[in-house]
Amino acid sequence: MESEESYLAALRETACALVEEVMRNAQESLRIEHISTSEKSGQDYKAQNIQWIPCKEFYVELGVTQIEEYISTWEFHESWLHCTDFLKEEEIEFSKLFHYRTRWSIPTCRKPIPRATACVYFTIQISEIKPKVRENCILIFSHVSRGPFPTCYCVSGLLVPF
């Protein structure tokens, strides 16, 4: 029994390492493709950010507003509609995590309730030990899922300055 558990743990660890390597390679490939595309088009895309509130002013509804404001800086087709929901609050050592989900879909006149959706999960981390007047919220893309079978793509990225 113990050897089976250690085998499964080793298998999980190997799978995680493989997924991380694949994600790094995919990100590098996309980065290289973006560089070559922007060189061809002569455009240089700059990621946009928003003015994040200080931690002392944070509350759940404002988290939804801040995520919506951040999403408004993204480029996407106008037919995509989205809705951001608060999921849960979690306390960890020295900070609080606020989990949110943004669901995306393309409703049409024929199908106002679409069968397929895409979700982006966000976590806002509020430090309890850093100065409360600083912009030290951290926004993390938790994972992305498509359709009824959530496939996790760990994209963990620091988007907000400490």
Helices and strands as residue ranges (DSSP letters): H 2-41, G 55-57, H 60-71, E 81-92, E 95-105, E 118-127, E 138-146
